[in-house]
């Protein structure tokens, strides 16, 4: 008797098909969790950057701005500003600014911008890898279903629809 619905479908699948579907389900759940997490992280970073740029445009006192910026830990621009200002403050106590000091500030800015970019891009390689490999996992399930269909044809000695249908239904 032919069963319909998800339970009927799952009951009619072979072990390999069930494993392939389970692997694809796990990849899908993890991918959606990362997508939602990154969407929220990017939205927060964008909102906080906008707040920082508004503060920067309205700032009258540099020390007050630095105090306010310390609370904006999710703003990449604010973190970069804070790190550069900390480096510049460390150099203020020295006599005169030199080219080496400027290079040090530029290297600090480069390092901080790279670390912020790395923070924002975390988990994106997993999404890229998942997008590349999951079609091949699905194709594996298709190939295994076709192999089952041919195995059944060989076992029955005929290419009737009843021999082929079960294996092809899994593809």
C-alpha angles and dihedrals in degrees: 000000000000115000123204131203132048096299092050091048093048091047092054095050124097124239095261092051091050091051092048091050091047092051091048091048092052092048090048095051093047092046093051090048090052092045092053092044093049092044090055092044092051092046091050092047091049093048093047092046089053090051090048093050090049090051091047092052093049097040117126099166120047094205092052090049091051091052092051093046092056088070093055099079094150094056111093091199092051092049090050091048092048093049093049092046091050089052092047091048089054090053095047092077091059123085111265129335119271135192088257089058090051091050090050091053091047091050090048091051091048093049093047094047090049092050092049091049090049090050092052093045096049114128092014092106088058090055091048092049092046091051089052101045106035094072088057091050088053090048089053089058090050093050091048090052091051090048089053090050092052091045090054091048088053093047094049095037092225137084095225120150091250091058095048102034099074095052094043092047088066093055 
